[in-house]
């Protein structure tokens, strides 16, 4: 029921507040008639909500009170789910309960935010991606995607695989930080969005990430005891430093970063 309400209000908000703006942007950049592939832009309309450490939902313009309240409630439920999932990952990896949450905690607790996206119909979807291929920088991503309009793909064994729309479901994705902390036992997943020619795709991606000052490094029990330095291929870093670096190289290969 909550997901249905979130979807209804998100789509209403797009139609009332964002659709016309997107059309004007497309017209101003001449994107409807491009002849060559566009590599520096995505065919998407987005806005961001921050939940933790401090919410900014009350400051985001153009949101109706009902929508603000529903997104706050949705975020609280997703936050609990993210923590349960992290504990399941701990169990699966043989880490003590709470290890991953603690690794994310830093001084101020985890950062948590939502990217609300709409991917309108694209007349030139062979030239422009809805969202270019990348891995996510952070921890755990909980995606509530449109149940009718598809477009999300992930890279598996060198092939792009569709992630089909499914009603009342969340797609769980892993980001770069979980790859580092698990010493590569889990991998962050490269994914992209193919713009569609008919129908607008809704995408609500919530990112449960480490604190900006959290120090990220492989869990010692997952680094083999012999020749530790040789096996620990992932560096130690502060999450905020990683994010600053990621901002400039998001759409490039993850291995160098």
BANU-490316 format. One line per field, with one value per residue: residue number from 1; residue in one letter; x, y, z of N, C-alpha, C, O in turn. Coordinates in steps of 0.05 Angstrom, whole numbers, always signed. Layout:
<rs>
num NUM | ... $
residu a | ... $
nx X | ... $
ny Y | ... $
nz Z | ... $
cax X | ... $
cay Y | ... $
caz Z | ... $
cx X | ... $
cy Y | ... $
cz Z | ... $
ox X | ... $
oy Y | ... $
oz Z | ... $
</rs>
This chain:
<rs>
num 1 | 2 | 3 | 4 | 5 | 6 | 7 | 8 | 9 | 10 | 11 | 12 | 13 | 14 | 15 | 16 | 17 | 18 | 19 | 20 | 21 | 22 | 23 | 24 | 25 | 26 | 27 | 28 | 29 | 30 | 31 | 32 | 33 | 34 | 35 | 36 | 37 | 38 | 39 | 40 | 41 | 42 | 43 | 44 | 45 | 46 | 47 | 48 | 49 | 50 | 51 | 52 | 53 | 54 | 55 | 56 | 57 | 58 | 59 | 60 | 61 | 62 | 63 | 64 | 65 | 66 | 67 | 68 | 69 | 70 | 71 | 72 | 73 | 74 | 75 | 76 | 77 | 78 | 79 | 80 | 81 | 82 | 83 | 84 | 85 | 86 | 87 | 88 | 89 | 90 | 91 | 92 | 93 | 94 | 95 | 96 | 97 | 98 | 99 | 100 | 101 | 102 | 103 | 104 | 105 | 106 | 107 | 108 | 109 | 110 | 111 | 112 | 113 | 114 | 115 | 116 | 117 | 118 | 119 | 120 | 121 | 122 | 123 | 124 | 125 | 126 | 127 | 128 | 129 | 130 | 131 | 132 | 133 | 134 | 135 | 136 | 137 | 138 | 139 | 140 | 141 | 142 | 143 | 144 | 145 | 146 | 147 | 148 | 149 | 150 | 151 | 152 | 153 | 154 | 155 | 156 | 157 | 158 | 159 | 160 | 161 | 162 | 163 | 164 | 165 | 166 | 167 | 168 | 169 | 170 | 171 | 172 | 173 | 174 | 175 | 176 | 177 | 178 | 179 | 180 | 181 | 182 | 183 | 184 | 185 | 186 | 187 | 188 | 189 | 190 | 191 | 192 | 193 | 194 | 195 | 196 | 197 | 198 | 199 | 200 | 201 | 202 | 203 | 204 | 205 | 206 | 207 | 208 | 209 | 210 | 211 | 212 | 213 | 214 | 215 | 216 | 217 | 218 | 219 | 220 | 221 | 222 | 223 | 224 | 225 | 226 | 227 | 228 | 229 | 230 | 231 | 232 | 233 | 234 | 235 | 236 | 237 | 238 | 239 | 240 | 241 | 242 | 243 | 244 | 245 | 246 | 247 | 248 | 249 | 250 | 251 | 252 | 253 | 254 | 255 | 256 | 257 $
residu x | x | x | x | x | x | x | x | x | x | x | x | x | x | x | x | x | x | x | x | x | x | x | x | x | x | x | x | x | x | x | x | x | x | x | x | x | x | x | x | x | x | x | x | x | x | x | x | x | x | x | x | x | x | x | x | x | x | x | x | x | x | x | x | x | x | x | x | x | x | x | x | x | x | x | x | x | x | x | x | x | x | x | x | x | x | x | x | x | x | x | x | x | x | x | x | x | x | x | x | x | x | x | x | x | x | x | x | x | x | x | x | x | x | x | x | x | x | x | x | x | x | x | x | x | x | x | x | x | x | x | x | x | x | x | x | x | x | x | x | x | x | x | x | x | x | x | x | x | x | x | x | x | x | x | x | x | x | x | x | x | x | x | x | x | x | x | x | x | x | x | x | x | x | x | x | x | x | x | x | x | x | x | x | x | x | x | x | x | x | x | x | x | x | x | x | x | x | x | x | x | x | x | x | x | x | x | x | x | x | x | x | x | x | x | x | x | x | x | x | x | x | x | x | x | x | x | x | x | x | x | x | x | x | x | x | x | x | x | x | x | x | x | x | x | x | x | x | x | x | x | x | x | x | x | x | x $
nx +17 | +38 | +80 | +50 | +27 | +72 | +90 | +47 | +46 | +97 | +97 | +56 | +80 | +122 | +95 | +69 | +108 | +159 | +161 | +152 | +196 | +237 | +227 | +237 | +292 | +313 | +298 | +328 | +380 | +380 | +372 | +336 | +346 | +397 | +455 | +500 | +529 | +514 | +556 | +563 | +520 | +458 | +393 | +351 | +308 | +317 | +315 | +340 | +335 | +354 | +363 | +393 | +454 | +421 | +356 | +333 | +284 | +243 | +261 | +265 | +242 | +175 | +148 | +90 | +57 | +35 | +65 | +117 | +112 | +99 | +146 | +182 | +164 | +171 | +226 | +243 | +226 | +257 | +308 | +310 | +304 | +351 | +390 | +376 | +388 | +444 | +460 | +446 | +482 | +529 | +523 | +524 | +577 | +606 | +619 | +618 | +554 | +528 | +575 | +582 | +547 | +572 | +621 | +604 | +593 | +624 | +633 | +583 | +544 | +511 | +505 | +447 | +406 | +360 | +352 | +309 | +284 | +261 | +252 | +238 | +201 | +245 | +263 | +310 | +337 | +379 | +422 | +428 | +438 | +394 | +416 | +484 | +532 | +556 | +585 | +557 | +578 | +573 | +546 | +497 | +444 | +377 | +327 | +268 | +232 | +197 | +139 | +122 | +148 | +208 | +281 | +327 | +391 | +441 | +510 | +534 | +580 | +603 | +559 | +501 | +446 | +376 | +339 | +280 | +217 | +181 | +124 | +113 | +165 | +234 | +296 | +359 | +422 | +494 | +545 | +610 | +636 | +621 | +646 | +699 | +702 | +688 | +730 | +729 | +696 | +643 | +619 | +616 | +563 | +562 | +519 | +465 | +418 | +373 | +343 | +274 | +228 | +174 | +131 | +143 | +194 | +196 | +241 | +265 | +317 | +349 | +403 | +443 | +495 | +565 | +585 | +609 | +660 | +677 | +725 | +746 | +761 | +785 | +752 | +786 | +782 | +769 | +812 | +864 | +906 | +960 | +1012 | +987 | +988 | +996 | +949 | +911 | +882 | +854 | +853 | +860 | +817 | +784 | +715 | +691 | +734 | +738 | +689 | +695 | +734 | +708 | +667 | +688 | +702 | +662 | +637 | +676 | +720 | +719 | +762 | +813 | +802 $
ny -24 | +25 | +29 | +34 | +84 | +117 | +111 | +132 | +186 | +203 | +199 | +235 | +283 | +287 | +295 | +343 | +380 | +372 | +351 | +388 | +421 | +386 | +376 | +426 | +431 | +390 | +410 | +457 | +439 | +413 | +357 | +322 | +311 | +290 | +266 | +237 | +193 | +211 | +223 | +249 | +260 | +244 | +216 | +234 | +256 | +284 | +288 | +299 | +270 | +277 | +237 | +218 | +241 | +285 | +304 | +333 | +339 | +375 | +421 | +415 | +440 | +449 | +402 | +369 | +370 | +320 | +285 | +295 | +274 | +220 | +203 | +208 | +169 | +123 | +124 | +113 | +60 | +36 | +45 | +12 | -37 | -38 | -43 | -93 | -124 | -115 | -143 | -195 | -202 | -201 | -248 | -285 | -278 | -295 | -257 | -221 | -206 | -142 | -121 | -95 | -52 | -24 | -13 | +24 | +66 | +111 | +178 | +204 | +167 | +129 | +154 | +170 | +171 | +190 | +183 | +207 | +190 | +202 | +173 | +196 | +183 | +170 | +195 | +183 | +135 | +102 | +133 | +161 | +145 | +126 | +126 | +126 | +71 | +48 | +35 | +37 | +83 | +77 | +40 | +0 | -7 | +7 | -4 | +20 | +7 | +25 | -13 | -25 | +0 | -16 | -19 | -19 | -49 | -98 | -116 | -178 | -229 | -206 | -195 | -155 | -155 | -156 | -125 | -142 | -106 | -112 | -119 | -86 | -95 | -93 | -77 | -99 | -72 | -74 | -31 | +2 | +6 | -39 | -78 | -67 | -72 | -126 | -149 | -161 | -206 | -197 | -163 | -97 | -77 | -67 | -25 | +1 | +46 | +38 | +83 | +87 | +84 | +91 | +110 | +131 | +117 | +105 | +113 | +100 | +106 | +88 | +103 | +71 | +90 | +94 | +136 | +202 | +209 | +157 | +105 | +63 | -4 | -70 | -123 | -151 | -207 | -227 | -223 | -262 | -295 | -308 | -275 | -224 | -171 | -177 | -202 | -166 | -128 | -82 | -13 | +28 | +79 | +143 | +152 | +199 | +222 | +184 | +193 | +244 | +235 | +197 | +227 | +252 | +209 | +173 | +147 | +117 | +59 | +17 | -7 | +22 | +64 $
nz +0 | +17 | -20 | -67 | -59 | -56 | -108 | -138 | -121 | -135 | -191 | -202 | -184 | -219 | -268 | -257 | -240 | -263 | -315 | -358 | -352 | -364 | -419 | -440 | -429 | -461 | -512 | -512 | -515 | -562 | -565 | -587 | -639 | -646 | -682 | -672 | -622 | -554 | -502 | -455 | -424 | -391 | -404 | -366 | -312 | -251 | -178 | -111 | -46 | +21 | +78 | +123 | +154 | +171 | +153 | +91 | +70 | +81 | +59 | +4 | -57 | -85 | -69 | -48 | +16 | +30 | -2 | +18 | +70 | +61 | +35 | +76 | +112 | +80 | +74 | +126 | +133 | +93 | +112 | +158 | +133 | +102 | +142 | +163 | +118 | +114 | +160 | +145 | +103 | +133 | +162 | +120 | +104 | +146 | +184 | +247 | +276 | +259 | +242 | +191 | +194 | +234 | +209 | +172 | +204 | +227 | +253 | +254 | +243 | +190 | +121 | +85 | +30 | -23 | -93 | -137 | -197 | -264 | -327 | -386 | -448 | -503 | -565 | -591 | -574 | -587 | -589 | -541 | -474 | -420 | -370 | -362 | -363 | -300 | -235 | -169 | -119 | -64 | -9 | +3 | -42 | -50 | -93 | -119 | -172 | -233 | -249 | -299 | -343 | -372 | -372 | -340 | -337 | -322 | -318 | -332 | -332 | -378 | -409 | -423 | -382 | -376 | -323 | -303 | -297 | -236 | -198 | -135 | -113 | -91 | -119 | -101 | -97 | -97 | -75 | -86 | -36 | -6 | -35 | -24 | +33 | +39 | +17 | -37 | -39 | -47 | -104 | -132 | -175 | -244 | -280 | -322 | -353 | -404 | -446 | -462 | -518 | -512 | -459 | -391 | -347 | -278 | -224 | -161 | -123 | -65 | -24 | +21 | +55 | +78 | +135 | +123 | +145 | +155 | +159 | +110 | +96 | +81 | +116 | +170 | +180 | +131 | +100 | +80 | +126 | +117 | +83 | +84 | +64 | +11 | -6 | +8 | -32 | -35 | -20 | +40 | +61 | +70 | +68 | +48 | +18 | -22 | -48 | -69 | -107 | -139 | -162 | -207 | -239 | -247 | -291 | -312 | -314 | -255 | -230 | -231 | -194 $
cax +0 | +56 | +94 | +31 | +24 | +98 | +91 | +27 | +54 | +122 | +89 | +41 | +99 | +137 | +78 | +61 | +130 | +185 | +160 | +155 | +224 | +254 | +223 | +251 | +321 | +319 | +296 | +350 | +405 | +377 | +377 | +317 | +354 | +426 | +463 | +521 | +524 | +519 | +571 | +568 | +494 | +438 | +365 | +336 | +300 | +322 | +319 | +351 | +326 | +373 | +350 | +412 | +448 | +399 | +337 | +328 | +259 | +226 | +272 | +264 | +220 | +154 | +136 | +66 | +61 | +29 | +88 | +139 | +106 | +101 | +174 | +195 | +156 | +183 | +255 | +247 | +224 | +280 | +331 | +308 | +309 | +380 | +405 | +372 | +403 | +472 | +465 | +445 | +508 | +549 | +519 | +534 | +606 | +619 | +627 | +601 | +530 | +532 | +602 | +580 | +535 | +593 | +641 | +592 | +582 | +639 | +626 | +556 | +525 | +511 | +491 | +425 | +392 | +345 | +352 | +283 | +289 | +242 | +264 | +217 | +206 | +267 | +261 | +336 | +349 | +403 | +444 | +430 | +430 | +378 | +437 | +508 | +541 | +573 | +579 | +550 | +601 | +568 | +543 | +474 | +425 | +350 | +315 | +239 | +230 | +172 | +131 | +112 | +167 | +234 | +304 | +351 | +407 | +466 | +531 | +540 | +596 | +607 | +534 | +481 | +422 | +353 | +327 | +253 | +200 | +165 | +108 | +117 | +190 | +257 | +320 | +381 | +447 | +516 | +564 | +639 | +646 | +618 | +667 | +724 | +700 | +687 | +755 | +722 | +678 | +620 | +629 | +596 | +552 | +560 | +491 | +458 | +390 | +368 | +319 | +253 | +214 | +147 | +128 | +163 | +202 | +201 | +263 | +270 | +340 | +357 | +431 | +451 | +524 | +580 | +588 | +630 | +687 | +682 | +749 | +737 | +783 | +775 | +749 | +810 | +777 | +765 | +839 | +877 | +926 | +987 | +1018 | +963 | +991 | +994 | +921 | +893 | +886 | +838 | +866 | +846 | +811 | +761 | +693 | +688 | +755 | +730 | +667 | +706 | +748 | +687 | +651 | +701 | +708 | +639 | +630 | +700 | +724 | +721 | +787 | +834 | +796 $
cay +0 | +48 | +31 | +45 | +113 | +129 | +111 | +151 | +214 | +208 | +203 | +260 | +304 | +290 | +307 | +371 | +399 | +366 | +342 | +410 | +430 | +367 | +381 | +451 | +425 | +374 | +428 | +477 | +426 | +400 | +328 | +305 | +305 | +285 | +247 | +220 | +185 | +230 | +209 | +266 | +268 | +222 | +223 | +230 | +279 | +274 | +305 | +284 | +274 | +267 | +227 | +216 | +245 | +303 | +304 | +358 | +336 | +399 | +444 | +409 | +456 | +438 | +377 | +372 | +359 | +291 | +271 | +296 | +255 | +192 | +196 | +205 | +143 | +104 | +124 | +100 | +32 | +27 | +46 | -12 | -59 | -37 | -53 | -122 | -136 | -115 | -165 | -220 | -203 | -209 | -277 | -300 | -276 | -304 | -234 | -218 | -189 | -114 | -112 | -77 | -27 | -10 | -4 | +47 | +86 | +136 | +195 | +213 | +147 | +126 | +173 | +156 | +190 | +179 | +196 | +202 | +195 | +194 | +170 | +201 | +171 | +182 | +189 | +175 | +119 | +89 | +153 | +172 | +127 | +138 | +130 | +112 | +49 | +55 | +22 | +57 | +88 | +73 | +14 | -16 | +9 | -5 | +9 | +16 | +16 | +23 | -41 | -29 | +9 | -28 | -3 | -25 | -72 | -102 | -130 | -204 | -246 | -192 | -190 | -137 | -171 | -139 | -129 | -137 | -94 | -130 | -102 | -87 | -108 | -75 | -88 | -93 | -71 | -69 | -10 | -2 | +3 | -66 | -94 | -63 | -83 | -155 | -157 | -172 | -229 | -186 | -143 | -77 | -87 | -47 | -25 | +24 | +48 | +43 | +99 | +74 | +102 | +96 | +107 | +144 | +98 | +116 | +99 | +112 | +92 | +97 | +95 | +69 | +93 | +100 | +164 | +216 | +205 | +129 | +95 | +39 | -22 | -98 | -135 | -168 | -237 | -235 | -222 | -286 | -289 | -309 | -254 | -206 | -147 | -186 | -208 | -143 | -112 | -57 | +6 | +40 | +107 | +156 | +151 | +226 | +225 | +167 | +206 | +267 | +223 | +184 | +247 | +258 | +185 | +155 | +131 | +102 | +32 | +20 | -18 | +42 | +80 $
caz +0 | +19 | -46 | -87 | -53 | -64 | -138 | -148 | -115 | -150 | -219 | -203 | -180 | -244 | -288 | -250 | -234 | -276 | -343 | -376 | -349 | -379 | -447 | -446 | -428 | -485 | -535 | -511 | -522 | -588 | -562 | -601 | -666 | -648 | -702 | -661 | -594 | -533 | -481 | -431 | -412 | -388 | -411 | -341 | -296 | -223 | -155 | -89 | -18 | +41 | +102 | +146 | +183 | +174 | +130 | +78 | +56 | +85 | +43 | -25 | -68 | -102 | -59 | -32 | +43 | +31 | -14 | +37 | +93 | +51 | +30 | +103 | +122 | +63 | +80 | +152 | +128 | +77 | +130 | +174 | +114 | +95 | +165 | +164 | +96 | +121 | +178 | +129 | +89 | +154 | +168 | +97 | +102 | +171 | +200 | +270 | +271 | +264 | +233 | +168 | +203 | +249 | +189 | +159 | +224 | +230 | +276 | +253 | +232 | +161 | +105 | +72 | +13 | -45 | -119 | -150 | -226 | -285 | -354 | -405 | -474 | -518 | -594 | -602 | -552 | -596 | -587 | -514 | -452 | -398 | -350 | -372 | -347 | -277 | -209 | -148 | -101 | -35 | +5 | -5 | -57 | -51 | -116 | -125 | -200 | -247 | -254 | -326 | -363 | -365 | -380 | -324 | -345 | -307 | -333 | -319 | -350 | -403 | -424 | -410 | -375 | -367 | -296 | -311 | -277 | -220 | -180 | -106 | -106 | -90 | -130 | -83 | -111 | -79 | -84 | -84 | -8 | +3 | -48 | -9 | +61 | +38 | +3 | -63 | -38 | -62 | -124 | -140 | -201 | -265 | -290 | -338 | -360 | -433 | -450 | -478 | -537 | -503 | -430 | -373 | -326 | -252 | -210 | -135 | -113 | -39 | -20 | +48 | +51 | +102 | +144 | +107 | +157 | +160 | +146 | +96 | +90 | +82 | +143 | +174 | +179 | +103 | +88 | +88 | +146 | +105 | +63 | +85 | +47 | -17 | -11 | +12 | -57 | -33 | -2 | +63 | +54 | +82 | +48 | +35 | -2 | -45 | -62 | -84 | -130 | -155 | -176 | -233 | -255 | -243 | -314 | -321 | -301 | -226 | -219 | -224 | -170 $
cx +18 | +71 | +75 | +28 | +49 | +98 | +71 | +36 | +79 | +115 | +73 | +60 | +115 | +120 | +73 | +85 | +155 | +184 | +165 | +184 | +243 | +252 | +237 | +281 | +329 | +319 | +320 | +376 | +404 | +381 | +358 | +327 | +384 | +432 | +485 | +516 | +532 | +532 | +574 | +542 | +476 | +410 | +348 | +330 | +301 | +320 | +327 | +339 | +347 | +358 | +368 | +438 | +426 | +382 | +336 | +301 | +242 | +236 | +270 | +239 | +199 | +142 | +112 | +71 | +56 | +53 | +112 | +136 | +109 | +130 | +190 | +189 | +170 | +213 | +260 | +246 | +248 | +305 | +333 | +315 | +339 | +397 | +401 | +388 | +433 | +478 | +464 | +472 | +530 | +547 | +530 | +564 | +621 | +630 | +609 | +577 | +537 | +558 | +599 | +567 | +556 | +614 | +631 | +590 | +597 | +631 | +596 | +535 | +525 | +498 | +470 | +409 | +378 | +347 | +326 | +287 | +264 | +257 | +242 | +222 | +227 | +266 | +288 | +351 | +373 | +427 | +449 | +422 | +412 | +398 | +461 | +518 | +560 | +568 | +573 | +573 | +598 | +565 | +521 | +454 | +398 | +334 | +286 | +235 | +202 | +164 | +121 | +134 | +195 | +256 | +329 | +364 | +431 | +485 | +538 | +555 | +599 | +583 | +516 | +455 | +400 | +345 | +298 | +237 | +184 | +150 | +115 | +143 | +212 | +281 | +343 | +407 | +469 | +536 | +593 | +649 | +643 | +638 | +693 | +723 | +700 | +711 | +749 | +705 | +652 | +632 | +607 | +588 | +550 | +532 | +487 | +428 | +388 | +342 | +300 | +240 | +186 | +145 | +150 | +168 | +208 | +223 | +268 | +292 | +349 | +384 | +438 | +482 | +538 | +578 | +611 | +658 | +694 | +708 | +742 | +762 | +772 | +773 | +772 | +805 | +773 | +791 | +854 | +902 | +954 | +990 | +995 | +965 | +987 | +964 | +903 | +897 | +872 | +852 | +848 | +841 | +788 | +739 | +690 | +709 | +749 | +709 | +676 | +720 | +728 | +672 | +662 | +704 | +686 | +634 | +654 | +701 | +729 | +749 | +808 | +827 | +796 $
cy +25 | +51 | +42 | +75 | +128 | +132 | +132 | +180 | +222 | +215 | +229 | +284 | +309 | +304 | +337 | +390 | +395 | +361 | +365 | +420 | +412 | +372 | +406 | +447 | +410 | +392 | +447 | +465 | +411 | +370 | +310 | +296 | +300 | +263 | +228 | +214 | +206 | +216 | +225 | +274 | +244 | +233 | +218 | +257 | +271 | +297 | +287 | +291 | +263 | +260 | +228 | +228 | +265 | +303 | +332 | +359 | +362 | +422 | +439 | +423 | +438 | +412 | +383 | +360 | +329 | +275 | +272 | +275 | +226 | +184 | +193 | +177 | +120 | +101 | +109 | +69 | +21 | +26 | +20 | -36 | -61 | -50 | -83 | -136 | -137 | -138 | -192 | -224 | -212 | -239 | -294 | -300 | -287 | -282 | -233 | -200 | -160 | -103 | -90 | -50 | -10 | +2 | +21 | +71 | +112 | +151 | +200 | +193 | +148 | +150 | +157 | +176 | +176 | +196 | +188 | +210 | +187 | +194 | +172 | +186 | +186 | +175 | +178 | +156 | +102 | +107 | +163 | +150 | +142 | +145 | +113 | +91 | +58 | +35 | +44 | +59 | +78 | +44 | -3 | +2 | -6 | +10 | +1 | +26 | +11 | -6 | -46 | -22 | -1 | -9 | -9 | -50 | -74 | -119 | -156 | -221 | -233 | -187 | -172 | -153 | -152 | -146 | -122 | -123 | -115 | -115 | -107 | -101 | -86 | -90 | -80 | -94 | -65 | -49 | -17 | -7 | -25 | -85 | -91 | -77 | -114 | -166 | -171 | -197 | -222 | -165 | -122 | -82 | -63 | -48 | +1 | +24 | +55 | +59 | +84 | +94 | +108 | +92 | +119 | +124 | +113 | +99 | +114 | +96 | +104 | +85 | +95 | +68 | +97 | +130 | +176 | +211 | +176 | +120 | +67 | +22 | -51 | -108 | -154 | -198 | -246 | -232 | -246 | -279 | -289 | -288 | -235 | -184 | -154 | -190 | -185 | -123 | -85 | -38 | +14 | +69 | +117 | +159 | +177 | +230 | +208 | +181 | +229 | +257 | +211 | +204 | +253 | +234 | +165 | +136 | +118 | +75 | +36 | +11 | +3 | +58 | +64 $
cz +0 | -8 | -68 | -84 | -62 | -95 | -149 | -145 | -131 | -179 | -222 | -201 | -206 | -265 | -283 | -249 | -252 | -306 | -363 | -376 | -366 | -409 | -457 | -448 | -454 | -510 | -536 | -520 | -549 | -587 | -577 | -628 | -668 | -668 | -692 | -632 | -574 | -509 | -455 | -417 | -411 | -393 | -386 | -327 | -267 | -202 | -131 | -62 | +0 | +67 | +127 | +136 | +188 | +149 | +118 | +64 | +58 | +68 | +12 | -37 | -83 | -93 | -43 | -5 | +44 | +20 | +5 | +59 | +85 | +46 | +56 | +114 | +106 | +69 | +106 | +149 | +113 | +94 | +147 | +157 | +107 | +117 | +168 | +142 | +102 | +141 | +165 | +114 | +108 | +159 | +145 | +95 | +126 | +188 | +225 | +263 | +277 | +252 | +211 | +176 | +218 | +230 | +175 | +178 | +226 | +254 | +277 | +244 | +202 | +147 | +89 | +56 | -10 | -70 | -132 | -180 | -242 | -312 | -374 | -431 | -490 | -547 | -605 | -583 | -561 | -593 | -558 | -494 | -432 | -376 | -359 | -353 | -324 | -254 | -189 | -128 | -73 | -26 | -7 | -19 | -58 | -72 | -119 | -153 | -211 | -253 | -282 | -347 | -354 | -373 | -365 | -334 | -327 | -324 | -318 | -340 | -378 | -419 | -409 | -407 | -366 | -338 | -299 | -289 | -262 | -199 | -150 | -98 | -105 | -102 | -111 | -98 | -91 | -91 | -78 | -56 | +2 | -11 | -33 | +18 | +60 | +23 | -23 | -63 | -51 | -81 | -128 | -169 | -220 | -277 | -306 | -342 | -390 | -434 | -468 | -497 | -528 | -472 | -414 | -351 | -300 | -238 | -184 | -122 | -86 | -32 | +9 | +48 | +78 | +110 | +127 | +118 | +164 | +145 | +136 | +89 | +92 | +111 | +147 | +171 | +150 | +87 | +98 | +105 | +134 | +84 | +61 | +65 | +18 | -25 | -8 | -11 | -55 | -13 | +22 | +57 | +70 | +61 | +33 | +13 | -27 | -61 | -79 | -109 | -149 | -172 | -204 | -251 | -254 | -266 | -327 | -306 | -271 | -216 | -212 | -199 | -145 $
ox +13 | +74 | +84 | +26 | +47 | +106 | +78 | +34 | +82 | +125 | +76 | +57 | +120 | +129 | +73 | +82 | +170 | +203 | +180 | +196 | +261 | +272 | +249 | +295 | +349 | +336 | +331 | +394 | +423 | +391 | +364 | +318 | +396 | +417 | +487 | +500 | +553 | +519 | +586 | +541 | +478 | +404 | +333 | +344 | +288 | +324 | +323 | +332 | +358 | +340 | +360 | +445 | +413 | +392 | +337 | +295 | +228 | +221 | +274 | +217 | +205 | +126 | +112 | +87 | +71 | +60 | +126 | +155 | +120 | +138 | +209 | +207 | +179 | +224 | +280 | +262 | +257 | +322 | +354 | +330 | +350 | +415 | +420 | +399 | +446 | +500 | +478 | +482 | +547 | +568 | +544 | +576 | +646 | +647 | +586 | +579 | +550 | +563 | +612 | +576 | +558 | +624 | +647 | +585 | +585 | +623 | +584 | +512 | +537 | +483 | +475 | +400 | +384 | +345 | +322 | +292 | +249 | +272 | +228 | +244 | +229 | +267 | +288 | +374 | +385 | +450 | +471 | +400 | +415 | +396 | +458 | +512 | +578 | +548 | +582 | +586 | +617 | +580 | +526 | +447 | +397 | +328 | +279 | +236 | +186 | +182 | +114 | +138 | +204 | +252 | +351 | +351 | +442 | +476 | +547 | +545 | +598 | +585 | +514 | +444 | +405 | +345 | +290 | +242 | +175 | +162 | +121 | +144 | +209 | +285 | +347 | +413 | +465 | +541 | +600 | +668 | +660 | +646 | +707 | +741 | +711 | +712 | +762 | +698 | +640 | +651 | +583 | +605 | +538 | +522 | +503 | +414 | +399 | +321 | +308 | +241 | +174 | +156 | +173 | +150 | +224 | +223 | +275 | +287 | +356 | +388 | +438 | +493 | +525 | +571 | +629 | +677 | +714 | +711 | +734 | +782 | +751 | +791 | +777 | +823 | +774 | +792 | +858 | +916 | +971 | +971 | +984 | +946 | +976 | +956 | +881 | +913 | +877 | +861 | +824 | +860 | +773 | +745 | +685 | +703 | +753 | +710 | +666 | +717 | +730 | +665 | +647 | +708 | +690 | +629 | +653 | +686 | +742 | +758 | +820 | +845 | +792 $
oy +44 | +74 | +58 | +90 | +149 | +153 | +147 | +196 | +245 | +234 | +244 | +303 | +332 | +323 | +354 | +414 | +414 | +366 | +361 | +427 | +421 | +372 | +407 | +458 | +417 | +390 | +452 | +479 | +399 | +358 | +287 | +276 | +305 | +244 | +205 | +227 | +219 | +198 | +215 | +293 | +225 | +256 | +198 | +276 | +251 | +320 | +263 | +314 | +241 | +275 | +237 | +226 | +263 | +303 | +352 | +377 | +369 | +441 | +458 | +418 | +416 | +400 | +400 | +341 | +314 | +254 | +251 | +260 | +210 | +162 | +177 | +163 | +101 | +79 | +95 | +55 | -1 | +8 | +8 | -54 | -83 | -65 | -98 | -157 | -156 | -150 | -211 | -246 | -228 | -252 | -314 | -319 | -288 | -286 | -243 | -182 | -153 | -79 | -70 | -29 | +14 | +24 | +38 | +94 | +133 | +139 | +201 | +199 | +165 | +165 | +135 | +196 | +152 | +220 | +164 | +233 | +169 | +212 | +153 | +177 | +210 | +152 | +166 | +161 | +89 | +98 | +172 | +139 | +166 | +166 | +89 | +93 | +75 | +20 | +66 | +39 | +71 | +26 | -20 | +23 | -30 | +34 | -23 | +50 | -5 | -22 | -68 | -36 | +6 | +14 | -5 | -71 | -53 | -135 | -155 | -226 | -246 | -175 | -173 | -163 | -134 | -169 | -99 | -127 | -135 | -99 | -130 | -117 | -64 | -114 | -56 | -114 | -53 | -50 | -37 | -22 | -35 | -105 | -111 | -92 | -126 | -190 | -190 | -208 | -238 | -151 | -128 | -90 | -43 | -70 | +20 | +5 | +74 | +51 | +71 | +118 | +129 | +72 | +118 | +114 | +132 | +75 | +137 | +74 | +128 | +61 | +116 | +47 | +104 | +147 | +163 | +211 | +170 | +127 | +49 | +32 | -55 | -103 | -172 | -212 | -270 | -239 | -249 | -260 | -272 | -283 | -229 | -178 | -138 | -183 | -184 | -105 | -67 | -47 | +7 | +83 | +102 | +167 | +177 | +242 | +217 | +181 | +233 | +268 | +215 | +198 | +257 | +237 | +141 | +113 | +108 | +70 | +55 | +21 | +1 | +65 | +74 $
oz -15 | -18 | -84 | -103 | -75 | -106 | -167 | -163 | -139 | -191 | -242 | -217 | -213 | -278 | -301 | -256 | -255 | -320 | -382 | -397 | -379 | -424 | -478 | -465 | -467 | -527 | -557 | -530 | -558 | -606 | -581 | -639 | -689 | -671 | -701 | -619 | -576 | -498 | -436 | -401 | -427 | -388 | -385 | -330 | -259 | -208 | -132 | -57 | -4 | +75 | +148 | +113 | +209 | +127 | +132 | +48 | +39 | +63 | -3 | -27 | -92 | -107 | -25 | -2 | +58 | +31 | +8 | +66 | +100 | +52 | +57 | +124 | +118 | +71 | +109 | +160 | +118 | +91 | +149 | +165 | +106 | +112 | +175 | +147 | +96 | +139 | +172 | +111 | +102 | +160 | +149 | +85 | +126 | +205 | +223 | +247 | +296 | +253 | +212 | +167 | +215 | +234 | +167 | +169 | +227 | +274 | +299 | +239 | +189 | +159 | +80 | +67 | -15 | -69 | -139 | -186 | -235 | -318 | -380 | -436 | -489 | -554 | -627 | -576 | -545 | -595 | -551 | -497 | -428 | -364 | -364 | -329 | -329 | -255 | -192 | -122 | -60 | -34 | -25 | -9 | -66 | -69 | -122 | -158 | -201 | -260 | -289 | -367 | -333 | -380 | -376 | -339 | -318 | -340 | -295 | -362 | -398 | -441 | -384 | -426 | -350 | -330 | -298 | -265 | -274 | -184 | -142 | -79 | -115 | -97 | -106 | -111 | -70 | -115 | -67 | -51 | +17 | +1 | -29 | +25 | +78 | +17 | -30 | -84 | -66 | -75 | -128 | -185 | -215 | -284 | -305 | -336 | -399 | -424 | -487 | -492 | -536 | -462 | -422 | -337 | -300 | -240 | -184 | -111 | -85 | -33 | +22 | +42 | +98 | +93 | +118 | +103 | +177 | +122 | +151 | +78 | +105 | +127 | +131 | +161 | +145 | +63 | +122 | +100 | +141 | +68 | +39 | +51 | +3 | -46 | -20 | -10 | -70 | +8 | +23 | +48 | +83 | +38 | +9 | -8 | -49 | -86 | -101 | -131 | -174 | -195 | -223 | -275 | -260 | -263 | -350 | -287 | -263 | -195 | -191 | -183 | -123 $
</rs>
